């Protein structure tokens, strides 16, 4: 599977055009990031449902704290209906840097994610739900049934060991936030542990590398364009991930503090070459091709994400040409 992430920091009309371009270039899925400080992802996804014909569509990823899980389930079901059965439910613990602004950083965890998508599956088959756990629902139900019903794929976004194992046991895929083969090799170990406890009735499971990509014919320009997403990733990375790549935790924390404060230029300036190598496939088409090949040794699929490159339109095509033969 080859997917692409579109970030609603750009005008929605431009993003719809990029989604159409991605479908023509051969991508299988289009995800929209979900951050309160960008444009609304569901508005973008609904426009993409109208403008495209075959690509799967979904949030990449929604979290169960900003929006009640029952409401999230209904939004995904609506997208599935509107797109003719092409929805994917991307759900995860959310970005700590932006959730901190909303007083929700302490709410992040595994259990809310699991309870949210298990509840969604019940709702999609017409069940009414009573739930009292990380959220409360009383006789909640949908007044319609999405085309795919319980077959809407659930892709969990996460990178911690427990989230990886939980996804492998209960979900349809893991969107692992990683661009480096060392991180994907580690993720594969966690997934294999979770798959050992996976019920046979759950069907196949995909480990998908959700990778930041910055591609251009000019290697230096591609690496420079990688600074913004790398700042967000480094600022929210767990200590074991930083240690794996030899990144100073204090340097990463300083970047995260500036992101939370909205001091983006200061955050981007603190990104180091080591951070770019660890958290982004950045460079020429040949460089990105080599990085994708290394990741493909461990992953079943790839979602290429922000920034894609200094020229978004060109990057959509360049990336497809560079990685499609691997995924």
C-alpha positions as CSV (number, residue, x, y, z in Angstrom):
1,X,0.0,0.0,0.0
2,X,1.2,3.5,-0.9
3,X,-0.5,6.4,0.7
4,X,0.0,10.1,1.0
5,X,-0.6,12.6,3.8
6,X,-2.0,16.0,3.0
7,X,-1.8,18.7,5.7
8,X,-4.5,21.3,5.8
9,X,-2.0,24.1,6.4
10,X,-2.5,24.9,2.7
11,X,-5.6,26.1,0.9
12,X,-8.2,23.4,0.7
13,X,-8.7,23.8,-3.1
14,X,-5.0,23.3,-3.6
15,X,-5.0,20.2,-1.4
16,X,-8.0,18.7,-3.4
17,X,-6.0,19.2,-6.5
18,X,-3.0,17.4,-4.9
19,X,-5.3,14.6,-3.9
20,X,-6.5,14.2,-7.5
21,X,-2.9,14.4,-8.7
22,X,-1.9,11.7,-6.2
23,X,-4.7,9.4,-7.4
24,X,-3.5,9.8,-11.0
25,X,0.1,9.1,-9.9
26,X,-0.9,5.7,-8.4
27,X,-1.3,6.3,-4.7
28,X,-3.8,4.0,-3.0
29,X,-4.8,6.2,-0.1
30,X,-5.0,9.9,1.0
31,X,-4.9,10.8,4.6
32,X,-5.5,14.3,6.1
33,X,-3.7,15.3,9.3
34,X,-5.8,16.4,12.3
35,X,-4.5,19.4,14.2
36,X,-6.7,22.1,15.7
37,X,-4.4,24.8,14.3
38,X,-4.9,23.8,10.7
39,X,-8.0,23.8,8.5
40,X,-10.7,21.2,9.3
41,X,-9.6,17.7,8.0
42,X,-13.2,16.5,7.6
43,X,-14.0,19.3,5.2
44,X,-11.0,18.4,3.1
45,X,-11.8,14.7,3.2
46,X,-15.4,15.4,2.0
47,X,-14.1,17.4,-0.9
48,X,-11.7,14.7,-1.8
49,X,-14.5,12.1,-1.7
50,X,-16.2,14.1,-4.5
51,X,-13.1,14.8,-6.5
52,X,-11.6,11.3,-6.5
53,X,-12.8,7.9,-7.6
54,X,-10.6,5.1,-6.2
55,X,-8.3,6.2,-3.4
56,X,-9.1,5.4,0.2
57,X,-9.6,8.4,2.4
58,X,-9.3,9.0,6.1
59,X,-7.9,11.1,9.0
60,X,-4.2,10.6,9.7
61,X,-4.9,10.6,12.5
62,X,-7.9,11.7,14.6
63,X,-7.7,11.4,18.4
64,X,-10.5,10.5,20.9
65,X,-10.0,13.5,23.2
66,X,-10.9,16.6,21.1
67,X,-14.0,14.9,19.7
68,X,-16.2,12.4,21.5
69,X,-15.5,8.8,20.1
70,X,-19.1,8.3,19.1
71,X,-19.1,11.5,17.1
72,X,-15.8,10.4,15.5
73,X,-17.4,7.1,14.5
74,X,-20.2,8.9,12.8
75,X,-17.8,11.2,10.9
76,X,-16.0,8.2,9.5
77,X,-19.2,6.5,8.7
78,X,-20.4,9.6,6.8
79,X,-17.2,9.8,4.9
80,X,-17.5,6.1,4.0
81,X,-21.1,6.7,2.7
82,X,-20.1,9.8,0.8
83,X,-17.1,8.2,-0.8
84,X,-18.8,5.0,-1.8
85,X,-17.1,2.8,0.8
86,X,-13.6,4.2,0.7
87,X,-13.1,5.4,4.3
88,X,-10.2,4.5,6.6
89,X,-10.4,5.3,10.3
90,X,-7.0,6.6,11.3
91,X,-7.0,7.0,15.1
92,X,-4.2,7.5,17.6
93,X,-3.1,9.3,20.8
94,X,-2.5,12.6,18.9
95,X,0.3,15.1,18.7
96,X,1.6,16.0,22.2
97,X,2.8,19.5,21.1
98,X,-0.6,20.6,19.9
99,X,-2.7,18.8,22.5
100,X,-0.7,20.6,25.2
101,X,-2.3,23.8,24.0
102,X,-5.7,22.4,24.7
103,X,-4.9,21.0,28.2
104,X,-5.2,17.4,26.8
105,X,-1.6,16.2,26.9
106,X,-2.2,14.2,30.1
107,X,-5.2,12.4,28.4
108,X,-3.1,10.6,25.8
109,X,-2.9,6.9,26.1
110,X,-3.6,3.4,24.7
111,X,-6.9,2.7,26.4
112,X,-8.9,5.7,25.0
113,X,-7.7,4.8,21.5
114,X,-8.7,1.1,21.8
115,X,-12.1,1.9,23.4
116,X,-12.8,4.5,20.7
117,X,-12.3,2.2,17.7
118,X,-13.9,-0.8,19.3
119,X,-17.0,1.3,20.0
120,X,-16.9,2.6,16.4
121,X,-17.0,-1.0,15.0
122,X,-20.1,-1.7,17.0
123,X,-21.8,1.5,15.9
124,X,-21.0,0.8,12.2
125,X,-22.9,-2.5,12.4
126,X,-26.0,-0.9,13.8
127,X,-25.5,-1.7,17.5
128,X,-26.5,0.7,20.2
129,X,-23.7,1.3,22.7
130,X,-23.6,1.8,26.5
131,X,-20.1,2.6,27.6
132,X,-18.4,3.8,30.7
133,X,-14.7,4.0,30.6
134,X,-12.4,6.7,29.2
135,X,-15.7,8.1,27.8
136,X,-19.4,7.7,28.5
137,X,-22.1,6.7,26.1
138,X,-25.7,5.7,26.9
139,X,-27.7,3.9,24.3
140,X,-25.8,5.7,21.5
141,X,-26.3,4.6,18.0
142,X,-26.3,5.7,14.3
143,X,-29.4,6.1,12.3
144,X,-27.7,4.9,9.2
145,X,-25.3,2.1,8.2
146,X,-22.1,2.9,6.3
147,X,-21.5,0.9,3.0
148,X,-18.6,-1.1,4.5
149,X,-20.1,-1.6,8.0
150,X,-17.6,-3.2,10.3
151,X,-15.2,-3.6,7.4
152,X,-14.0,0.0,7.5
153,X,-10.3,-0.5,8.1
154,X,-8.9,0.9,11.4
155,X,-5.4,2.1,11.2
156,X,-3.8,3.0,14.6
157,X,-1.3,5.8,14.6
158,X,1.4,5.4,17.2
159,X,5.0,4.6,17.9
160,X,5.2,3.4,21.5
161,X,5.7,-0.3,22.2
162,X,2.3,-0.9,23.9
163,X,0.5,1.0,21.1
164,X,2.2,-1.0,18.4
165,X,1.3,-4.3,20.1
166,X,-2.2,-3.3,20.7
167,X,-2.7,-2.3,17.1
168,X,-1.3,-5.6,15.9
169,X,-3.7,-7.5,18.2
170,X,-6.9,-5.5,17.5
171,X,-6.7,-3.1,14.5
172,X,-6.2,-3.6,10.8
173,X,-3.0,-1.6,10.5
174,X,-0.4,0.4,12.3
175,X,0.6,3.8,11.0
176,X,4.0,3.9,12.6
177,X,5.5,7.4,12.7
178,X,8.9,6.6,11.3
179,X,11.2,7.2,8.3
180,X,14.3,5.3,9.3
181,X,14.9,1.6,8.9
182,X,16.1,1.2,12.4
183,X,12.8,2.5,13.8
184,X,10.8,0.2,11.4
185,X,12.9,-2.8,12.4
186,X,12.1,-2.1,16.0
187,X,8.4,-1.6,15.2
188,X,8.3,-4.9,13.4
189,X,9.4,-6.6,16.6
190,X,6.6,-5.0,18.6
191,X,4.1,-5.9,15.9
192,X,5.2,-9.5,15.8
193,X,4.7,-9.7,19.5
194,X,1.1,-8.4,19.2
195,X,0.3,-10.6,16.2
196,X,1.0,-13.6,18.4
197,X,-2.2,-12.8,20.4
198,X,-4.3,-11.7,17.4
199,X,-7.5,-13.5,16.9
200,X,-7.7,-15.4,13.6
201,X,-11.0,-13.7,12.8
202,X,-9.4,-10.3,12.6
203,X,-7.8,-11.0,9.2
204,X,-4.7,-9.5,7.8
205,X,-2.6,-6.7,9.4
206,X,-0.3,-4.2,7.8
207,X,2.7,-2.4,9.4
208,X,2.7,0.9,7.5
209,X,5.6,3.4,7.7
210,X,4.1,6.9,8.2
211,X,7.1,8.8,7.0
212,X,8.0,12.4,6.5
213,X,9.4,12.9,3.0
214,X,11.0,15.9,1.4
215,X,12.1,15.3,-2.2
216,X,13.5,17.5,-4.9
217,X,16.1,17.3,-7.6
218,X,18.1,19.7,-5.5
219,X,19.2,17.7,-2.4
220,X,20.0,20.7,-0.3
221,X,16.6,22.3,-1.0
222,X,14.8,19.1,0.0
223,X,16.7,18.9,3.3
224,X,16.0,22.5,4.1
225,X,12.3,22.0,3.4
226,X,12.3,19.1,5.9
227,X,13.0,21.3,8.9
228,X,9.3,22.1,9.9
229,X,8.0,18.5,10.1
230,X,11.2,17.3,11.7
231,X,10.8,19.9,14.4
232,X,7.4,18.6,15.2
233,X,8.5,15.0,15.2
234,X,11.7,15.6,17.3
235,X,9.8,17.8,19.8
236,X,7.4,15.0,20.5
237,X,9.7,12.0,20.2
238,X,10.0,9.6,23.2
239,X,13.3,9.3,24.9
240,X,14.0,5.7,23.5
241,X,13.6,7.0,20.0
242,X,15.9,9.9,20.6
243,X,18.5,7.6,22.1
244,X,18.2,5.2,19.1
245,X,19.4,8.1,16.9
246,X,21.9,9.7,19.3
247,X,19.8,12.9,19.6
248,X,20.2,15.1,22.8
249,X,16.8,14.9,24.7
250,X,17.3,18.5,25.9
251,X,17.7,19.8,22.4
252,X,14.5,17.9,21.3
253,X,12.6,19.2,24.4
254,X,13.6,22.8,23.6
255,X,12.2,22.4,20.1
256,X,8.9,21.0,21.5
257,X,8.6,23.9,23.9
258,X,8.9,26.4,21.0
259,X,6.4,24.5,18.9
260,X,3.9,24.6,21.7
261,X,4.5,28.3,22.2
262,X,4.0,29.0,18.5
263,X,7.6,30.0,18.0
264,X,7.9,28.0,14.8
265,X,10.9,29.8,13.3
266,X,12.9,29.3,16.4
267,X,11.9,25.7,16.5
268,X,12.9,25.1,12.9
269,X,16.3,26.7,13.3
270,X,17.2,24.2,16.1
271,X,16.7,21.2,13.9
272,X,20.0,19.5,13.3
273,X,21.2,17.3,10.3
274,X,21.1,14.3,12.6
275,X,17.4,15.0,13.3
276,X,16.7,15.3,9.6
277,X,18.4,12.0,8.9
278,X,16.5,10.3,11.7
279,X,13.0,11.6,11.1
280,X,12.7,12.3,7.3
281,X,13.4,10.8,4.0
282,X,15.0,13.9,2.7
283,X,17.0,14.5,-0.5
284,X,17.0,13.8,-4.2
285,X,14.8,11.1,-5.8
286,X,17.7,8.7,-5.7
287,X,18.2,9.3,-1.9
288,X,14.5,8.9,-1.2
289,X,14.5,5.7,-3.3
290,X,17.3,4.2,-1.3
291,X,15.6,5.2,2.0
292,X,12.3,3.7,0.9
293,X,14.0,0.4,-0.1
294,X,15.6,0.1,3.3
295,X,12.2,0.8,5.1
296,X,10.5,-1.8,2.8
297,X,12.6,-4.5,4.4
298,X,10.4,-4.1,7.5
299,X,7.1,-2.4,6.4
300,X,4.1,-3.6,4.4
301,X,3.2,-0.2,3.3
302,X,4.3,3.5,3.2
303,X,2.4,6.7,3.7
304,X,4.5,9.7,2.5
305,X,3.9,12.8,4.5
306,X,4.7,16.5,5.1
307,X,6.5,18.4,3.8
308,X,6.9,16.2,0.6
309,X,9.3,18.9,-0.8
310,X,9.8,22.6,-1.6
311,X,7.5,22.1,-4.6
312,X,4.4,20.1,-3.5
313,X,3.0,19.4,-6.9
314,X,6.4,18.1,-8.3
315,X,7.0,16.2,-5.0
316,X,3.8,14.1,-5.4
317,X,5.0,12.8,-8.8
318,X,8.7,12.5,-7.8
319,X,7.9,10.5,-4.7
320,X,5.5,8.1,-6.6
321,X,8.2,7.5,-9.2
322,X,10.8,6.9,-6.5
323,X,9.0,4.5,-4.2
324,X,6.0,2.9,-6.1
325,X,8.1,-0.2,-7.1
326,X,8.7,-0.9,-3.4
327,X,5.2,-0.4,-2.2
